[in-house]
Amino acid sequence: MPIFRRRADPPPESNYRQYKQLLREDFDCRCAYCLLHEGDTYGGGFHNFQIDHFRPRTKFRELINTYSNLYYSCRWCNRAKDETWPSDEEQQRGFAFVDPCVEDLYTTHSKLNPNTGKLTARSKPGEYTIREIRLNRRMFKKLRKERIEAQEIIQSTQTRISRLEAQRHPKLELISSLKDKVTQLTEKYINPKVPYEATDLLVDK
């Protein structure tokens, strides 16, 4: 299953940069590759995100302004991937970029170590994607580890809230405090708030 589902009928544009806001919406303010959110600690907002050509411009000139070939990407992944594309020999050996609009790198092509946040490839496309986009750089491992820890705390806290609410005389102040904790963790690690920035100021690749 794909990680992202994009619109099928975007309006025609003469310059791919004009699609940035639509891509932002389709990719839910996240990088297509590392899943960094604009509102994450390292996200940096709208102006820190760029447009990646999944099939590089230098090799696929006919796809420069084709919406289905454009991906919302953080500047780290975009710079790492850049114009990289597997050679004919590499493709024959099974190497390729995992397309997040077709498959899920994180469930099909790699395994995540919850203790370290490191990705281990399960396939040649997974190996190629992790290596070439540098998905195991320190900041990404730290972010994944923090998300996992936050999810565990949220789950245990929600279980505790359910038990407290089921009591004959529930402690309302404690319940309210725990709900605030869940909200704070969710907004910081799971579904960050999108920082306000003018969307008409585009960032060049």
C-alpha positions as CSV (number, residue, x, y, z in Angstrom):
1,M,0.0,0.0,0.0
2,P,1.3,3.5,-0.8
3,I,2.1,5.9,2.0
4,F,0.6,8.8,0.1
5,R,-2.4,9.1,-2.3
6,R,-2.2,12.2,-4.5
7,R,-4.9,13.9,-6.6
8,A,-5.3,12.6,-10.1
9,D,-6.5,15.7,-11.8
10,P,-4.4,18.8,-10.8
11,P,-4.8,21.9,-12.9
12,P,-2.2,22.3,-15.7
13,E,0.7,24.6,-14.9
14,S,3.6,25.7,-17.1
15,N,6.1,25.7,-14.3
16,Y,6.5,22.8,-11.8
17,R,7.2,25.3,-9.0
18,Q,3.5,26.4,-9.2
19,Y,2.5,23.0,-7.9
20,K,4.2,23.4,-4.5
21,Q,1.0,24.2,-2.5
22,L,-0.9,21.3,-4.1
23,L,2.0,18.9,-3.3
24,R,2.0,20.2,0.3
25,E,-1.6,19.3,0.6
26,D,-1.3,15.9,-1.1
27,F,1.7,14.9,1.1
28,D,0.1,16.2,4.3
29,C,3.0,18.7,4.9
30,R,5.4,15.7,5.1
31,C,8.5,14.7,3.2
32,A,7.7,11.9,0.8
33,Y,10.8,10.0,1.8
34,C,11.8,10.5,5.5
35,L,8.2,11.6,6.5
36,L,9.6,14.7,8.3
37,H,6.7,17.1,9.0
38,E,6.9,20.8,8.5
39,G,6.1,21.3,12.2
40,D,8.6,18.8,13.5
41,T,11.6,19.9,15.4
42,Y,13.8,19.8,12.3
43,G,10.9,20.6,9.9
44,G,11.6,24.2,9.5
45,G,8.2,24.9,7.9
46,F,7.0,25.4,4.3
47,H,10.2,27.2,3.2
48,N,12.4,24.4,4.3
49,F,10.6,22.0,1.9
50,Q,11.2,21.6,-1.8
51,I,9.9,19.9,-4.9
52,D,11.7,16.7,-5.9
53,H,11.5,15.1,-9.4
54,F,11.1,11.4,-8.6
55,R,12.5,10.7,-12.1
56,P,15.4,13.2,-12.4
57,R,15.1,16.2,-14.7
58,T,18.4,15.5,-16.4
59,K,17.3,12.0,-17.5
60,F,13.5,12.5,-18.0
61,R,13.2,16.0,-19.5
62,E,9.6,15.2,-20.7
63,L,8.5,14.8,-17.0
64,I,9.8,18.1,-15.7
65,N,6.3,19.7,-15.3
66,T,4.3,16.4,-14.9
67,Y,2.5,16.5,-11.6
68,S,2.7,12.7,-11.0
69,N,6.5,13.0,-11.1
70,L,6.7,15.7,-8.4
71,Y,7.1,14.9,-4.7
72,Y,7.1,17.1,-1.6
73,S,10.5,16.8,0.0
74,C,12.5,18.2,2.8
75,R,15.8,19.9,1.8
76,W,17.9,17.0,3.2
77,C,16.3,14.3,1.2
78,N,16.0,16.4,-1.9
79,R,19.7,17.3,-1.8
80,A,20.7,13.7,-1.2
81,K,18.5,12.3,-3.9
82,D,19.2,15.1,-6.4
83,E,19.7,13.7,-9.9
84,T,20.4,10.2,-8.7
85,W,18.8,7.3,-10.6
86,P,19.9,3.6,-10.8
87,S,22.0,2.7,-13.8
88,D,20.8,0.0,-16.3
89,E,23.1,-2.4,-14.6
90,E,21.7,-1.6,-11.1
91,Q,18.1,-1.9,-12.4
92,Q,18.9,-5.3,-13.8
93,R,20.2,-6.3,-10.4
94,G,16.9,-5.1,-8.8
95,F,17.9,-1.7,-7.4
96,A,15.4,1.1,-7.6
97,F,13.9,3.9,-5.6
98,V,10.8,2.9,-3.6
99,D,8.0,5.1,-4.8
100,P,6.0,6.3,-1.7
101,C,3.0,6.9,-3.9
102,V,3.0,3.2,-4.9
103,E,4.5,1.3,-2.0
104,D,5.4,1.7,1.7
105,L,9.2,1.7,2.3
106,Y,8.7,1.4,6.0
107,T,6.6,-1.8,6.1
108,T,7.5,-3.6,2.8
109,H,11.1,-2.7,2.0
110,S,12.7,-2.0,5.4
111,K,12.5,-2.9,9.1
112,L,12.6,-0.3,11.8
113,N,14.6,-0.9,15.0
114,P,12.4,0.8,17.7
115,N,15.4,1.1,20.1
116,T,17.7,3.0,17.7
117,G,15.3,4.4,15.0
118,K,17.5,2.8,12.3
119,L,16.1,1.3,9.1
120,T,17.4,-2.1,7.9
121,A,16.7,-2.9,4.2
122,R,14.5,-5.9,3.4
123,S,14.9,-5.6,-0.3
124,K,17.2,-4.2,-2.9
125,P,14.9,-1.2,-3.6
126,G,14.8,-0.6,0.2
127,E,18.6,-0.8,0.3
128,Y,19.0,1.6,-2.6
129,T,16.5,4.1,-1.2
130,I,17.9,4.1,2.3
131,R,21.5,4.4,1.1
132,E,21.0,7.1,-1.7
133,I,18.6,9.3,0.3
134,R,20.6,8.8,3.5
135,L,17.6,7.9,5.5
136,N,19.7,6.6,8.4
137,R,21.3,9.9,9.1
138,R,21.4,10.8,12.9
139,M,18.5,13.3,12.9
140,F,16.1,10.9,11.1
141,K,16.9,8.0,13.5
142,K,16.4,10.3,16.5
143,L,13.1,11.5,15.1
144,R,11.8,8.0,14.5
145,K,12.9,6.9,18.0
146,E,11.1,9.9,19.6
147,R,7.9,9.1,17.6
148,I,7.9,5.5,18.8
149,E,8.5,6.5,22.4
150,A,5.7,9.2,22.2
151,Q,3.3,6.6,20.7
152,E,4.0,4.2,23.5
153,I,3.4,6.9,26.1
154,I,0.2,8.1,24.4
155,Q,-1.1,4.6,24.3
156,S,-0.4,3.9,28.0
157,T,-1.8,7.3,29.0
158,Q,-5.0,6.7,27.1
159,T,-5.4,3.4,28.8
160,R,-4.9,5.0,32.2
161,I,-7.5,7.7,31.3
162,S,-10.1,5.1,30.3
163,R,-9.6,3.3,33.7
164,L,-9.9,6.6,35.6
165,E,-13.0,7.6,33.8
166,A,-14.6,4.2,34.6
167,Q,-14.2,4.7,38.3
168,R,-17.2,5.6,40.4
169,H,-15.7,8.9,41.5
170,P,-13.2,9.8,38.7
171,K,-10.5,12.3,39.4
172,L,-11.4,15.0,36.9
173,E,-8.3,17.1,37.4
174,L,-6.0,14.2,36.9
175,I,-7.9,13.1,33.8
176,S,-7.7,16.6,32.4
177,S,-4.0,16.8,33.0
178,L,-3.4,13.4,31.3
179,K,-5.5,14.4,28.3
180,D,-3.4,17.6,28.0
181,K,-0.3,15.4,28.1
182,V,-1.6,13.3,25.2
183,T,-2.5,16.4,23.2
184,Q,1.0,17.9,23.7
185,L,2.8,14.6,22.7
186,T,0.5,14.3,19.6
187,E,1.1,17.8,18.5
188,K,4.9,17.5,19.0
189,Y,5.6,14.0,17.6
190,I,2.6,12.4,15.8
191,N,0.6,15.2,14.1
192,P,2.5,18.4,14.5
193,K,0.9,21.8,14.0
194,V,1.7,23.4,10.7
195,P,3.7,26.6,11.3
196,Y,2.2,29.6,9.6
197,E,4.1,30.8,6.5
198,A,3.0,32.6,3.4
199,T,2.3,29.8,0.8
200,D,2.8,32.1,-2.2
201,L,6.6,32.3,-1.6
202,L,8.1,29.3,-3.3
203,V,11.4,27.7,-2.5
204,D,13.5,26.8,-5.5
205,K,14.9,23.3,-5.6
